[in-house]
């Protein structure tokens, strides 16, 4: 895993390194500029007589740009540096590196209007370096900086390399408040920022490089930062003894399905079994059982007394209780229905079942309508799996915009308040824990915008829980594998053709490749 930081968190790590450890800021700037230079040099490999434009602001981001200019110049690359501020505004470590360029007689042009750079359209560079604005930006960029950003985006057809983050993005969120550089490559310093991981900002980042600038590892990995990005190395499947039997690798009960929604039930149950659970029993309204007997071979079905609407209801509870006594894990919600009787039945089940439980879809709907059951901090065995729309039902007065911008903090607060594991689906999916830890999942693609893929994820989580995983491990492992399998499929096919059932079919080959790479 790697920490994902806000602007303030990164600023504190810089401060600690400079003030407490004694590494001068100008050395960190030199390391940052050299790292960006190395990436640019690699991209220029094979280009004859390369031309590079570097746009600099007044702060440390501009200072990094000055360092890049110096190293490129020393390599014989023709560089033009454009400063969008007055010389007197450059200060601190950036001023040190600016003065070095002056002493080297490297061409530096101060620009104050678009007319000063219009001629660049006639000679676009091989690479343009964005060193305009750093991590301190909040809200929309205004004034001449905005005009320059828009000019670069619209008028210069070239490869754009952003230093630390594309200018105009808020480092601490996924928000894009106004104009922002659309980079092809971003070289960020020490740790990724939230804007590199969260949409829509991530659309502006391009290929991301994370540069070592000399901050000691113990500073980078301190527990004060609670958000981590998952990596392939973090994914470990449950150990299985050679003589294991089906009862030892976990028993899953799935309560899912109603008239018109048998597919949700089938996908959830099959996914749990495919992820390695030893036995899966699907509880289904009895009139629908013949359908499930045809659809499912390896999954056991349990016909349940039903309502007139062909859903579970109060009459189902004795049979369900018998099933739950057998099970190690419960997955509940997909396709169950939303009538008041169904909701009351779901609540009765959740109040009494104290084993690991994956709560999805219509079970989330029931809890959102009857939130009293959430009171207290005693739900450590629960994993919530809402998408943003479902999650919003639990957040009184929260707008869509606020949820999109503050999803990490809202997820942390919710998981902590209710003492549960929250898997919040989206791009990226995140897993929040009661101790405020958050895991961001980098895998997955737009092919997952297809009905039933969430049901498969619920089954994957249940299958891992049944094999002894803790809720956090089960949630983040299932999320990563779910997205990884989607990526595996899309490499061979296309996002347009991905179906939920494909995730189950291709899980085995995808896991083989993941484990082989490790």
C-alpha positions in Angstrom: 0.0 0.0 0.0 1.0 3.6 -0.5 -0.3 6.6 1.5 -2.6 9.0 -0.4 -2.3 12.5 1.1 -4.1 15.8 1.2 -2.2 19.1 0.6 -2.0 19.7 4.3 -0.7 16.2 5.1 2.0 16.5 2.4 2.9 20.0 3.7 3.4 18.6 7.2 5.7 15.8 5.9 7.7 18.4 4.0 7.9 20.6 7.1 9.0 17.7 9.4 11.7 16.7 6.9 13.0 20.3 6.7 12.7 21.5 10.3 12.9 18.3 12.4 15.3 16.2 10.3 17.3 19.0 8.8 17.0 18.4 5.1 17.1 21.8 3.4 14.0 22.6 1.3 16.3 23.5 -1.6 17.6 19.9 -1.7 14.0 18.5 -1.8 13.4 20.9 -4.7 16.5 19.7 -6.5 15.5 16.1 -6.0 11.9 16.9 -7.3 13.2 18.7 -10.3 15.7 15.9 -11.1 13.0 13.3 -10.9 10.8 15.2 -13.3 13.8 15.7 -15.6 14.5 12.0 -15.7 10.9 11.2 -16.8 11.1 14.0 -19.5 14.4 12.8 -20.8 13.0 9.3 -21.1 10.1 10.6 -23.1 12.4 12.6 -25.4 14.5 9.6 -26.2 14.9 9.4 -30.0 13.6 12.9 -30.6 15.9 14.9 -32.8 16.6 18.5 -31.7 14.0 18.4 -29.0 12.2 21.6 -27.9 10.7 22.0 -24.4 8.6 24.8 -23.0 8.3 25.2 -19.2 5.6 27.4 -17.7 6.5 28.5 -14.2 4.7 30.2 -11.4 6.1 31.9 -8.3 6.1 29.1 -5.7 7.8 25.8 -5.1 6.1 24.3 -8.2 7.7 27.0 -10.3 11.0 26.3 -8.6 10.8 22.6 -9.5 10.3 23.8 -13.1 13.5 25.9 -12.9 15.4 22.8 -11.8 14.0 20.8 -14.7 15.0 23.6 -17.1 18.6 23.6 -15.8 19.0 19.8 -16.2 17.5 19.8 -19.7 19.7 22.7 -20.8 22.8 20.9 -19.5 21.7 17.9 -21.6 21.7 20.1 -24.7 17.9 20.4 -24.9 16.6 23.7 -26.2 14.4 25.1 -23.4 12.2 28.2 -23.2 11.0 29.2 -19.7 7.9 31.3 -19.4 7.2 32.9 -16.0 3.6 34.2 -15.5 4.6 36.3 -12.5 6.9 39.3 -12.1 10.5 38.6 -11.1 10.0 40.3 -7.7 7.3 37.8 -6.8 9.7 34.8 -6.9 11.0 33.9 -3.5 12.5 31.3 -1.2 14.0 28.1 -2.7 12.4 28.9 -6.1 14.4 32.2 -6.2 17.6 30.3 -5.6 17.0 28.1 -8.6 15.7 31.1 -10.7 19.0 32.9 -10.0 21.0 29.8 -11.2 19.2 30.0 -14.5 19.9 33.7 -14.8 23.6 33.1 -14.1 23.6 30.4 -16.8 22.1 32.8 -19.3 19.2 30.4 -19.9 16.4 32.2 -21.7 13.6 33.2 -19.3 10.6 35.1 -20.6 8.2 37.0 -18.3 4.7 37.0 -19.8 1.7 39.0 -18.6 -0.8 38.6 -21.5 -1.7 36.0 -24.0 -0.3 38.1 -26.8 3.1 37.3 -25.3 2.7 33.6 -26.1 0.4 33.5 -29.1 3.4 32.8 -31.4 3.9 29.5 -29.6 1.0 28.0 -31.6 3.3 28.2 -34.7 6.0 26.2 -33.1 4.6 23.7 -30.6 7.2 22.0 -28.4 7.9 18.3 -28.1 7.1 18.5 -24.4 5.4 21.3 -22.4 6.1 21.3 -18.7 3.4 22.6 -16.3 5.0 24.1 -13.2 2.5 26.9 -12.8 0.5 26.1 -9.6 1.2 23.6 -6.8 -0.8 22.0 -4.0 -2.1 25.2 -2.5 -4.9 25.8 -4.9 -8.5 25.7 -3.7 -11.4 26.7 -5.9 -11.3 27.9 -9.4 -8.2 29.4 -10.9 -8.7 33.1 -11.8 -6.9 35.8 -13.8 -4.0 35.3 -16.1 -3.2 31.9 -14.8 -6.6 30.7 -16.0 -6.0 32.2 -19.4 -2.7 30.5 -19.7 -4.2 27.1 -18.7 -7.0 27.5 -21.2 -4.5 28.5 -23.9 -2.3 25.5 -23.3 -5.3 23.1 -23.3 -6.8 24.5 -26.5 -3.9 25.8 -28.6 -0.8 23.6 -28.0 -1.0 20.1 -29.4 1.9 18.4 -27.5 2.7 16.1 -24.7 2.1 17.9 -21.4 4.0 16.9 -18.2 2.7 18.3 -15.0 4.9 18.7 -12.0 3.3 17.3 -8.8 -0.3 17.8 -10.1 -1.9 19.5 -13.1 -2.3 23.2 -12.3 -5.9 24.0 -11.3 -6.6 20.8 -9.4 -7.3 20.8 -5.7 -4.7 18.3 -4.3 -7.1 17.3 -1.5 -10.2 16.3 -3.4 -11.4 14.9 -6.8 -13.1 18.2 -7.5 -12.3 20.2 -10.7 -13.6 23.7 -9.8 -12.6 25.4 -13.1 -9.8 25.4 -15.6 -7.1 22.8 -15.1 -4.2 21.5 -17.2 -5.0 18.3 -19.0 -1.7 16.5 -18.5 -0.5 13.4 -20.4 2.0 12.7 -17.6 2.1 13.8 -14.0 5.3 13.5 -11.9 4.2 13.8 -8.3 6.5 14.2 -5.3 6.9 11.6 -2.6 3.3 10.4 -2.3 0.2 10.5 -4.5 -2.3 13.2 -3.7 -6.0 12.6 -3.5 -6.6 14.4 -6.8 -4.5 11.7 -8.5 -6.9 9.0 -7.3 -10.4 10.6 -7.3 -12.6 11.5 -10.2 -13.2 13.8 -12.0 -9.7 15.2 -11.2 -8.0 11.9 -12.1 -9.1 12.5 -15.7 -6.6 15.3 -15.9 -3.6 13.4 -14.5 -2.6 11.1 -17.3 0.1 8.6 -16.5 1.3 9.0 -12.9 4.9 8.8 -11.8 5.7 8.9 -8.0 9.1 10.4 -7.4 11.4 9.8 -4.5 12.6 13.2 -3.4 14.5 12.2 -0.3 11.8 12.2 2.4 12.7 9.4 4.8 10.4 6.3 4.6 9.4 6.5 8.3 8.1 10.0 7.6 6.2 8.9 4.5 4.6 5.9 6.2 3.6 7.5 9.5 0.1 6.5 10.7 -1.1 10.1 10.8 -2.3 9.5 7.2 -5.3 7.2 7.2 -5.8 6.8 3.4 -3.9 4.1 1.5 -4.0 3.0 -2.1 -4.1 -0.8 -2.6 -1.5 -2.5 -4.7 -1.2 -6.0 -6.1 1.3 -7.0 -3.4 -1.4 -6.4 -0.8 -3.7 -9.0 -2.2 -3.4 -12.5 -0.6 -5.9 -15.3 -1.0 -6.8 -17.5 2.0 -4.5 -20.3 2.8 -6.0 -23.7 2.1 -4.6 -26.9 3.5 -4.2 -29.8 1.1 -6.7 -31.9 3.1 -9.3 -29.2 3.5 -13.0 -30.1 3.2 -16.0 -28.1 2.2 -17.1 -27.5 5.7 -13.7 -26.1 6.8 -13.6 -23.4 4.0 -16.8 -21.8 4.9 -20.6 -21.9 4.7 -22.5 -19.0 3.2 -26.2 -18.2 3.4 -27.5 -15.9 0.7 -30.9 -14.3 1.1 -31.7 -12.7 -2.3 -34.2 -12.6 -5.1 -37.8 -12.0 -5.8 -40.1 -12.1 -8.8 -38.2 -10.5 -11.7 -34.9 -10.5 -9.7 -33.8 -14.1 -9.7 -30.6 -13.0 -11.6 -29.4 -11.0 -8.6 -29.8 -14.0 -6.4 -28.0 -16.3 -8.8 -25.0 -14.0 -9.3 -24.5 -13.4 -5.6 -24.6 -17.1 -4.7 -22.4 -18.2 -7.6 -19.9 -15.5 -6.9 -19.5 -16.6 -3.2 -18.9 -20.2 -4.3 -16.5 -19.2 -7.1 -14.5 -17.1 -4.6 -13.8 -20.3 -2.6 -16.6 -20.8 -0.1 -17.1 -24.5 0.6 -20.9 -24.4 0.6 -23.5 -21.8 -0.4 -27.2 -22.1 0.3 -29.5 -19.7 -1.4 -32.7 -18.9 0.4 -35.4 -18.0 -2.2 -39.2 -17.6 -2.3 -40.5 -21.1 -2.9 -42.3 -20.3 -6.1 -39.1 -19.2 -7.6 -37.1 -22.2 -6.5 -37.7 -24.2 -9.8 -36.1 -21.3 -11.7 -33.1 -21.4 -9.5 -32.9 -25.2 -9.7 -32.4 -24.7 -13.4 -30.0 -21.7 -13.2 -27.7 -23.1 -10.4 -26.0 -26.4 -10.2 -23.3 -26.1 -7.5 -25.3 -23.8 -5.3 -27.8 -25.4 -3.0 -31.3 -23.8 -2.9 -33.6 -23.5 0.0 -37.3 -22.8 -0.8 -38.8 -20.3 1.7 -42.4 -19.6 2.6 -43.4 -16.5 0.6 -45.8 -13.6 0.4 -48.4 -13.2 -2.3 -45.9 -10.9 -4.1 -43.4 -13.8 -4.3 -41.0 -12.3 -1.7 -39.8 -13.4 1.7 -41.9 -12.2 4.6 -42.8 -12.9 8.2 -43.7 -16.5 7.4 -40.2 -17.1 6.0 -38.4 -16.3 9.3 -38.5 -19.8 11.0 -36.9 -21.4 7.9 -34.4 -18.5 7.6 -33.5 -18.9 11.2 -32.7 -22.6 10.6 -30.5 -21.6 7.6 -28.7 -18.9 9.6 -27.8 -21.3 12.4 -26.0 -23.4 9.8 -24.2 -20.6 8.1 -20.9 -18.9 9.0 -21.7 -15.9 6.9 -24.8 -14.1 5.5 -25.1 -12.1 2.3 -28.4 -10.3 2.2 -30.2 -7.8 0.0 -29.8 -8.3 -3.8 -33.2 -8.4 -5.4 -35.2 -9.1 -2.2 -37.9 -6.4 -2.8 -38.9 -3.2 -1.0 -42.3 -3.8 0.4 -42.9 -3.0 4.1 -43.1 -6.7 5.0 -39.8 -7.4 3.2 -38.2 -4.5 5.0 -39.5 -5.7 8.4 -38.3 -9.2 7.7 -34.8 -7.9 6.8 -34.6 -5.9 10.0 -35.7 -8.9 12.1 -32.9 -11.0 10.5 -30.2 -8.3 11.0 -31.2 -7.7 14.7 -30.6 -11.3 15.6 -27.8 -12.5 13.3 -24.4 -11.8 14.9 -22.1 -13.5 12.5 -20.3 -11.7 9.5 -22.9 -10.1 7.3 -22.6 -8.5 3.8 -25.5 -6.0 3.5 -26.4 -4.8 0.0 -29.1 -3.4 -2.2 -32.6 -3.9 -0.7 -31.2 -4.6 2.7 -29.6 -1.2 2.6 -32.9 0.3 1.5 -34.6 -1.2 4.6 -31.9 0.1 7.0 -32.0 3.6 5.4 -35.8 3.7 6.0 -35.4 2.3 9.6 -32.1 3.8 10.8 -32.7 3.1 14.5 -31.2 -0.3 14.1 -27.9 1.4 13.3 -27.8 3.2 16.7 -24.8 2.2 18.8 -21.3 1.1 17.8 -21.8 -2.7 17.8 -21.8 -3.7 14.1 -18.3 -4.9 13.7 -19.6 -8.0 11.8 -21.4 -5.9 9.2 -20.0 -4.9 5.8 -22.1 -2.2 4.1 -21.8 -2.2 0.2 -23.7 0.9 -1.1 -23.1 2.9 -4.2 -23.1 6.7 -3.8 -26.9 6.9 -4.3 -27.6 4.3 -1.7 -25.1 5.8 0.7 -26.7 9.2 0.4 -30.0 7.8 1.9 -28.1 7.5 5.2 -26.8 11.1 5.1 -29.5 13.6 5.9 -29.2 16.8 3.9 -26.0 15.8 2.0 -26.0 17.0 -1.6 -24.7 14.9 -4.5 -22.0 17.5 -5.0 -20.9 17.4 -1.3 -20.9 13.6 -1.3 -18.8 13.4 -4.5 -16.2 16.0 -3.1 -16.1 14.7 0.5 -16.7 11.0 0.0 -13.6 9.9 2.0 -14.4 12.0 5.1 -18.1 11.1 5.0 -17.2 7.4 4.7 -14.8 7.7 7.6 -17.4 9.3 9.8 -20.1 6.8 8.9 -17.9 3.8 9.6 -16.6 5.2 12.8 -20.1 6.3 14.1 -21.7 2.9 13.5 -18.7 0.6 14.1 -18.9 -1.2 10.7 -16.9 -1.7 7.5 -18.2 0.4 4.7 -17.4 -0.5 1.1 -18.5 2.5 -0.9 -18.7 1.6 -4.6 -17.6 4.1 -7.2 -14.6 5.2 -9.1 -12.6 4.4 -7.1 -14.3 2.1 -4.7 -13.1 2.7 -1.2 -13.3 0.7 2.0 -13.6 2.6 5.3 -13.0 1.2 8.8 -14.2 2.3 12.2 -10.7 3.4 13.1 -10.8 5.9 10.1 -8.5 3.8 7.9 -9.5 4.0 4.2 -8.4 1.7 1.4 -8.7 3.0 -2.2 -9.0 0.4 -4.9 -7.2 1.3 -8.2 -8.6 -1.5 -10.2 -11.8 -1.6 -12.4 -13.1 0.2 -15.4 -16.3 1.5 -16.9 -17.4 -1.9 -18.0 -18.5 -2.4 -14.4 -21.3 0.1 -15.1 -23.5 -2.9 -15.9 -26.4 -4.5 -13.9 -25.4 -7.3 -11.6 -21.8 -6.4 -11.1 -22.5 -5.2 -7.6 -24.2 -8.5 -6.8 -21.1 -10.3 -7.8 -19.0 -8.1 -5.5 -21.3 -9.0 -2.6 -20.8 -12.7 -3.3 -17.0 -12.3 -3.5 -16.9 -10.6 -0.1 -19.1 -13.3 1.4 -16.9 -16.0 0.0 -13.8 -14.5 1.6 -15.5 -13.9 4.9 -16.5 -17.5 4.9 -12.8 -18.5 4.6 -11.9 -16.6 7.8 -11.0 -13.1 6.5 -11.7 -10.1 8.8 -14.2 -7.7 7.4 -11.6 -5.2 6.2 -9.5 -7.8 4.5 -12.5 -9.4 2.8 -13.9 -6.0 1.6 -10.7 -4.6 0.2 -9.5 -7.9 -1.3 -12.9 -8.6 -3.0 -13.0 -5.0 -4.3 -9.5 -5.3 -5.8 -10.1 -8.7 -7.3 -13.5 -7.6 -8.7 -11.9 -4.7 -10.5 -8.8 -6.7 -11.5 -11.0 -9.3 -13.1 -12.9 -6.6 -15.0 -9.6 -5.2 -16.2 -8.5 -8.7 -17.3 -11.7 -9.1 -19.3 -11.4 -5.7 -21.0 -7.9 -6.4 -22.1 -9.3 -9.2 -24.2 -12.7 -7.7 -25.1 -14.2 -4.2 -24.5 -15.9 -2.3 -21.7 -19.1 -2.3 -23.8 -19.4 -6.1 -23.7 -18.7 -6.8 -20.1 -21.5 -8.6 -18.3 -21.7 -9.4 -14.6 -21.5 -13.1 -15.2 -18.2 -12.6 -17.0 -16.7 -11.6 -13.7 -17.5 -15.1 -12.3 -16.4 -16.9 -15.5 -13.1 -15.1 -15.7 -12.2 -15.0 -12.0 -10.0 -18.1 -12.1 -7.8 -16.9 -15.0 -7.6 -13.4 -13.5 -6.5 -14.8 -10.1 -3.9 -17.0 -11.8 -2.4 -14.0 -13.5 -2.5 -11.9 -10.3 -0.8 -14.7 -8.3 1.8 -15.4 -11.0 2.8 -11.8 -11.1 3.5 -12.0 -7.4 
